[in-house]
Amino acid sequence: STFKSPSDVCGRHNRVAEKNGARVVLQCKLYSNPVGNRAVQEIAAGRTHQQAHYGVVVTNSTYTTAARELAATNGIGLLHHTDLLQLEQILRMPVAQ
């Protein structure tokens, strides 16, 4: 199931998805330029605030080197919007038995 979270601690709106007991917080960015650190910081805070297992930023663009490095340090997924159909496989989410 998915639902829109209330404004998180940064005042942003995220989407929260739950499946098989795993909770994912997603933030979508429609950008013409590469997505930077701020989006990674926001979703890391949102993951903690929503007590989620995963945090993911999704964009139609690319990510800066600094954003990729910060995401790796914080365990945040960075996806292109075309990757969304494979979200479970990319995150290696648990499968219900």
Disulfide bonds with the S-S distance in Angstrom:
none
